[in-house]
Amino acid sequence: MGKPRIPFGANAVSMGFATPQQVEEALEYQRRQRSKGKHVLLGLAMRKLGFLSRDQMLKILGQSQHSEFTLSEDAIPLAVRIKTALGNGKRVVALTGTAEREGVSTIAFQIALALALMEEGQTLLVDANFRSPSINRYVLRRRSETESGDGWVKGLSDLLLGQAEPAQAIVPSDVPTLSLLPTGNPAVDFLSLLLSDEYARLLEALRADYRYVIVDAPPLLKYPDTAILASRADGVVFVVAKGWHTRSDVLEMQRALDALKVPLLGVVLCDRSLVP
């Protein structure tokens, strides 16, 4: 079990960043926004009212919102830019790079976490990198017994094969508005699965159930399955390792996206030395 969650407002007061009266005022603002159908994170409400700086909000989030996850200070501005670039009604974002270990999984997780903490609805992080899955490790750490002796848990491939229901494959996280969908059984022909009607139907169901769907995809220029993942997304974000690629690499990825007729939402420069 993780640490008990301490309410954001209580932490804001105990850390000396706000008064109880300011928290009450922000909660009232939050209630008014929700009555209009808008879900606003309490921290963002306090920022809107001028009660907190961005640095203070991030420090409080680090203490109160999650027991295991760490939100980087660049994640919320990046998520806001992606949300703005997506436009209304667009929900699915695929993240990819040119090679392994460029930080794509790290950035995808940070964006998903930031969007979830904005509390505009439920966010789902989909691990579609069957060759180098990242979510499995988190899920296995949370469970005393695994669903497979081979070190994997039910996920995307099992859903597409009809061997699991969404409730069995989609995993809640420590953040109430963030869910995770692992890759599932890796011993499958995932290219065929992604080309199937089942994947198209699943994606439509996820669009209906989640405000944002963030897809962690393998390198675009290296594997054909990424082209399928990108073509069925509403936009793509490139993650480029600092100092490891030339401008021509990025232009080649841009040409590949143009051929797929998928919007490029942005390019994130990642420090590869910080990638776990």
C-alpha positions, 0 to 999 in steps of 0.5 A: 500500500502507498502512503495515505493521501493528504488533501492538497489544501491541508498541505498548502496550509501546513507548508505555509503557502496559504491560509485556511481562508484562501483554501476555502475561497479556492474550494468555492471557486472550484465548486462554481467551476464544477457547476459549469461542467469544468473540473479544476484542480484545487492547486490550479484554482489557487494559482488562478486566484493568485494564492500560489506560485507555480513552484509552490503548487508543484512542491505541494503536489509532490507532498500530497497528490501521489505516493509514488509518482513524481511530477516534474516542474515542466510537466504541467506547462507541457501538458497545457500546450499539448491540450491547447494544440489538440483542440476541442474533441481531440483526445488521443496523443501518441508519443514517439522518438527515433530510437530506444531510451530517448525518454519517451516513456518518461515524458508520456508518463509526465504528460499523462500525470499532469493532465490527470492532476488538472482534473478535467476528467479521466486520463489513460496512459497506454503502454503500446511499446511491446518491445520495451514495456514500462508500465508492467514494472509499476503494476507488478510492484503494486501486486503481491501476486502477479497474473503471470509467472513470466513477469507480465500482467494483462493489458492491451494485447489481452484486450485485443485478443478477447482474453481480458475485460477492461476492468482486468487490464486497466489499472488504477494508479495512486492518482484517482484521475489517472489509469494505466493500460500495460502492454499485456502478453508480449508473445503476440503478433502485435502488428497484426493486433494493431491493424485489426478491427478490434484495435479500432473499436477499442480506441473508440471505446477509450475515446468515449470513456477518457478525456485524454488517452496518452499512447507510449509508442516505440520509435517511429522510424524503426518499427512499423507498428508506430505508424499505425499507432500514430495514424489513429491518434489525434496528434503526435509528440516527438521526443528527441534526446539532447545531443543525439540527433540531427535536424535531419532526423527530426525532419525525417520524422516530420515527413513520416507524419506528413505521409500519415496526415497526423498533426505534429503537436510538438517536439520535446527535448529530453536529457538522455542522462536523466532517463532511467 
